[in-house]
Structures are given as C-alpha cells and as structure tokens.
Amino acid sequence: MVHVDKLRNLVLAVAAHPEVKNLGVTKLWKLIYFADVTALREHGTTITESEFIKYPHGPVPSRGERVLKAMRRDGAVSTEQRAVGRFTQTCIEGSAHADLNVFSREERDVIDKVCRELGGETAQALSELSHDEPAWVVASELDKLDPQLMHYGRSEDPEGL
C-alpha cells in the first residue's frame, strides 16, 4: 500500500532540491521512481511503497496523479504549462516545505543522491534511462511493473532483455 505521506513529502523534497532543474511532471515521476528503486536496491525496501505503472515515457507511481492533484488543490504545489522546444511541459513548483522527518536517514540520503546525480538531466534523458530498467521493459503498457524485477537495473542486465 502506497505511503501517501511519504509520496507527498517526496514530491516536495524533489521540487525543493537545489540540484533539480526544470522540474516537470514527467521528470518528477522518473526521479521518484529512481529514488524508490535505489532505496530498494540499497536497503531492501522502497521509500513510498508505490506500485509503478508503465507509461510511454517511463514508470509513474500508481497514486501519483491523485496525490499531485490533491497537492495542487491544497496549495502545496503549483503547476504551469510551458512550451519547451517541441514539447509542452507541466512545470511543478513546491509551495510548501517537505517534512523530511517522515523519512529515515537512509531514505534522505537516497533522495539527496538521486537528486544530485539525476536532477540536472532532462525529462527525456530520464525517460530513456528508465526504459533500460528490466521491470519497465517486461511490463505491458499501462500494467504494473513487476516488483521483483524492480530489484534489478541495467547493471544487472547489461545486454538488455
């Protein structure tokens, strides 16, 4: 069962992280996916307990849109449509502060690591990176990613599936 409080605070933490540039919805979901799978691979459990759904641009937390909509409604985040090249980006800005106390020290370290390493990447680059994930490759579109396969990344499957 998804931990909504952690998902909500992870959205705010990612939005406020100084290394995260040009945050849009697609990029947000990829950063959350990579935070969850990094925690899973390093510590044996995800941060948000989210199930992820295969979308064309990569994995999205199953409750992500619902949580984001509620956050917009209560003023915790704001969104704005912006033209970025040939794409329309839904930019996200946090209006509230993340409660980092909902995360363990290990989880905070993973969040910081993922934001530092991937926060400057474009949404397209993160989407392409997520397409190398065995769990995303094997899943059918709009189906859940296999939680067992989420343990494995490209480094465990360098030849691709």
Secondary structure, 3 states (H helix, E strand, C coil): CCCHHHHHHHHHHHHHCCCCCCCEHHHHHHHHHHHHHHHHHHHCCCCCCCCEEEECCEEEECCHHHHHHHHHHCCCEEEEEEEECCEEEEEEEECCCCCHHHCCHHHHHHHHHHHHHHCCCCHHHHHHHHCCCHHHHHCCCCCECCCCHHHCCHHHCCCCC
